[in-house]
Amino acid sequence: LDKFIDQVLTVEVSSVDSIIKLTNFRANQRKQLDKLNELKVVIANKGQASDTELAKISSLTDQIRLLENDLNRDPFQSVRTGAKIAADIDLLWESVPFLPTQFKDLNKAIGYSEEFGGIPRGCVTTIAALSGYGKSTLAKCFCNHWLDNGHTVLFINFEEARQHWERTLMTQVVKKNIYAETFIMSSENKAKLSKRFQDKMYEWGDRLMVRHDPETLFFEDLEKWLRDILGYGARKPDAVIIDTIQSMFTRSGGKARWGEFEQIMVGLEKLAKDMDAAIIVTAQQNINSVKEKREEVNQSDMGGSVTITQKSSVTLF
């Protein structure tokens, strides 16, 4: 209890002026909504707008504009100037914006360096392929490599049954096909491989986090849960893998599917920045290139919406 109180006492409290400004800001937002609704009614009821109606519309828009300007705050506080960037020069040398993979050529292709390049932090990377071509397997390979190098990884599994996902992980770690050999392997060999797998899991420990089959398919619920994780700084993941993006929906109330993907990708972009994490999503590729017998891929070959490709910093087909 003493430690808790000591921590509470170190929290910087808001000033009276800041609370007043916040309250006024919220009150002004409410007034803006009222004025906008009044404006909507005027516009909806108008046939040929009379001079009186036009004057009313002009008056309402002026009031809204005044409310927006009457916040008594410096609009330039939210911008970074050249002076601020110059003052933070040391951060540009120290920060490592990539998570290197075990594939040197891939690191260089994406991040300019075989040793220090790789999957970018603070961004969304998409792994796209036809069904069964190994999207999840490649994502797990990245995951295992990062865990071996001391990083923390969160894998969100919408696709596979928990037992299958974990048996596949075991196959990767012990380098034996568990499915093929489980009925013919001796008890001694099983015990030896079990020990090897358990030792690896204990080594990774809390740095490996897997969430199987989230309670809902709505992105908003997953986003809220991921933002809750931000409160646990020590366990914040370096990489978040979502398998697959096409498994998620939004509470859009009839929004077109491409619009849902746009909303999801914008949310993931913001999450990646806020978490300073590499967010990786797997995505189904459509069969256009197969039908047209093309070796190269286009943005339009992304299943669901081209927005997934456009909103990704990197897309690996």
URRA-V344902 format. One record per residue. N is the residue number from 0. RES is the residue in three letters. D_LAST is the distance of its C-alpha to the last C-alpha in Angstrom with 1 decimal. Layout:
# URRA-V344902
((N,RES,D_LAST) (N,RES,D_LAST))
This chain:
# URRA-V344902
((0,LEU,53.2) (1,ASP,54.4) (2,LYS,51.0) (3,PHE,49.5) (4,ILE,52.2) (5,ASP,51.8) (6,GLN,48.1) (7,VAL,49.0) (8,LEU,51.6) (9,THR,49.1) (10,VAL,47.0) (11,GLU,47.5) (12,VAL,49.0) (13,SER,48.7) (14,SER,51.6) (15,VAL,53.8) (16,ASP,52.8) (17,SER,49.1) (18,ILE,49.8) (19,ILE,51.9) (20,LYS,49.2) (21,LEU,46.6) (22,THR,49.0) (23,ASN,49.9) (24,PHE,46.2) (25,ARG,45.6) (26,ALA,48.9) (27,ASN,47.9) (28,GLN,44.6) (29,ARG,46.7) (30,LYS,49.0) (31,GLN,46.2) (32,LEU,45.0) (33,ASP,48.6) (34,LYS,49.0) (35,LEU,45.7) (36,ASN,46.8) (37,GLU,50.2) (38,LEU,48.5) (39,LYS,46.5) (40,VAL,49.7) (41,VAL,51.4) (42,ILE,48.7) (43,ALA,48.3) (44,ASN,52.1) (45,LYS,52.6) (46,GLY,53.4) (47,GLN,54.8) (48,ALA,54.6) (49,SER,58.1) (50,ASP,59.1) (51,THR,59.5) (52,GLU,56.0) (53,LEU,54.5) (54,ALA,56.5) (55,LYS,55.3) (56,ILE,51.6) (57,SER,52.2) (58,SER,54.1) (59,LEU,51.3) (60,THR,48.6) (61,ASP,50.9) (62,GLN,51.4) (63,ILE,47.7) (64,ARG,47.2) (65,LEU,50.1) (66,LEU,48.7) (67,GLU,45.4) (68,ASN,47.4) (69,ASP,49.9) (70,LEU,47.8) (71,ASN,49.5) (72,ARG,46.4) (73,ASP,45.1) (74,PRO,41.9) (75,PHE,41.0) (76,GLN,40.8) (77,SER,37.1) (78,VAL,36.1) (79,ARG,35.4) (80,THR,37.7) (81,GLY,37.6) (82,ALA,40.3) (83,LYS,38.3) (84,ILE,35.3) (85,ALA,37.8) (86,ALA,39.5) (87,ASP,36.2) (88,ILE,35.5) (89,ASP,35.7) (90,LEU,32.8) (91,LEU,30.5) (92,TRP,31.4) (93,GLU,31.4) (94,SER,28.2) (95,VAL,25.1) (96,PRO,22.2) (97,PHE,19.5) (98,LEU,19.0) (99,PRO,18.7) (100,THR,16.6) (101,GLN,18.0) (102,PHE,15.6) (103,LYS,17.5) (104,ASP,15.3) (105,LEU,12.5) (106,ASN,15.4) (107,LYS,16.7) (108,ALA,13.6) (109,ILE,13.2) (110,GLY,16.9) (111,TYR,19.0) (112,SER,20.6) (113,GLU,20.0) (114,GLU,22.4) (115,PHE,22.0) (116,GLY,18.5) (117,GLY,15.6) (118,ILE,14.3) (119,PRO,16.6) (120,ARG,19.4) (121,GLY,20.5) (122,CYS,17.1) (123,VAL,14.3) (124,THR,10.9) (125,THR,8.3) (126,ILE,6.2) (127,ALA,4.8) (128,ALA,5.7) (129,LEU,9.0) (130,SER,12.1) (131,GLY,13.2) (132,TYR,10.3) (133,GLY,10.9) (134,LYS,9.3) (135,SER,12.9) (136,THR,13.9) (137,LEU,11.6) (138,ALA,12.8) (139,LYS,16.3) (140,CYS,16.1) (141,PHE,15.6) (142,CYS,18.3) (143,ASN,20.7) (144,HIS,20.5) (145,TRP,21.3) (146,LEU,24.1) (147,ASP,25.5) (148,ASN,25.7) (149,GLY,27.6) (150,HIS,25.2) (151,THR,25.3) (152,VAL,22.4) (153,LEU,22.4) (154,PHE,20.2) (155,ILE,20.6) (156,ASN,20.2) (157,PHE,20.4) (158,GLU,19.2) (159,GLU,21.2) (160,ALA,25.0) (161,ARG,26.3) (162,GLN,27.8) (163,HIS,24.7) (164,TRP,22.6) (165,GLU,25.4) (166,ARG,26.1) (167,THR,22.5) (168,LEU,23.0) (169,MET,26.3) (170,THR,24.9) (171,GLN,22.5) (172,VAL,25.5) (173,VAL,28.2) (174,LYS,26.1) (175,LYS,27.8) (176,ASN,26.7) (177,ILE,28.8) (178,TYR,28.4) (179,ALA,29.7) (180,GLU,32.5) (181,THR,33.9) (182,PHE,36.7) (183,ILE,37.7) (184,MET,37.4) (185,SER,40.7) (186,SER,41.7) (187,GLU,41.9) (188,ASN,38.4) (189,LYS,37.1) (190,ALA,39.1) (191,LYS,37.8) (192,LEU,34.1) (193,SER,34.8) (194,LYS,36.5) (195,ARG,33.5) (196,PHE,31.1) (197,GLN,33.6) (198,ASP,34.2) (199,LYS,30.5) (200,MET,30.5) (201,TYR,33.7) (202,GLU,32.3) (203,TRP,29.3) (204,GLY,31.7) (205,ASP,31.1) (206,ARG,28.1) (207,LEU,26.1) (208,MET,26.1) (209,VAL,24.6) (210,ARG,25.2) (211,HIS,25.0) (212,ASP,25.2) (213,PRO,26.3) (214,GLU,29.4) (215,THR,28.0) (216,LEU,24.7) (217,PHE,25.6) (218,PHE,23.6) (219,GLU,26.9) (220,ASP,28.2) (221,LEU,25.3) (222,GLU,25.5) (223,LYS,29.3) (224,TRP,28.9) (225,LEU,26.5) (226,ARG,29.0) (227,ASP,31.7) (228,ILE,30.1) (229,LEU,30.5) (230,GLY,34.2) (231,TYR,33.8) (232,GLY,33.0) (233,ALA,33.4) (234,ARG,30.8) (235,LYS,28.2) (236,PRO,24.8) (237,ASP,22.9) (238,ALA,19.6) (239,VAL,19.0) (240,ILE,16.3) (241,ILE,16.3) (242,ASP,15.2) (243,THR,14.4) (244,ILE,14.8) (245,GLN,15.7) (246,SER,18.6) (247,MET,20.3) (248,PHE,22.8) (249,THR,25.2) (250,ARG,28.9) (251,SER,28.8) (252,GLY,31.5) (253,GLY,30.1) (254,LYS,27.3) (255,ALA,24.8) (256,ARG,21.5) (257,TRP,19.5) (258,GLY,22.2) (259,GLU,21.7) (260,PHE,18.1) (261,GLU,19.3) (262,GLN,22.0) (263,ILE,19.9) (264,MET,17.5) (265,VAL,20.6) (266,GLY,22.2) (267,LEU,19.4) (268,GLU,19.5) (269,LYS,23.2) (270,LEU,23.1) (271,ALA,20.9) (272,LYS,23.4) (273,ASP,26.4) (274,MET,25.3) (275,ASP,24.1) (276,ALA,21.4) (277,ALA,17.7) (278,ILE,16.4) (279,ILE,13.1) (280,VAL,12.1) (281,THR,10.1) (282,ALA,9.5) (283,GLN,9.8) (284,GLN,8.1) (285,ASN,11.2) (286,ILE,12.6) (287,ASN,13.3) (288,SER,11.5) (289,VAL,13.3) (290,LYS,16.5) (291,GLU,16.5) (292,LYS,15.6) (293,ARG,13.1) (294,GLU,11.1) (295,GLU,9.4) (296,VAL,7.4) (297,ASN,9.4) (298,GLN,9.8) (299,SER,11.9) (300,ASP,9.3) (301,MET,9.0) (302,GLY,11.6) (303,GLY,14.8) (304,SER,14.6) (305,VAL,13.1) (306,THR,14.8) (307,ILE,12.2) (308,THR,10.0) (309,GLN,13.3) (310,LYS,14.8) (311,SER,12.2) (312,SER,13.2) (313,VAL,9.8) (314,THR,6.3) (315,LEU,3.8) (316,PHE,0.0))
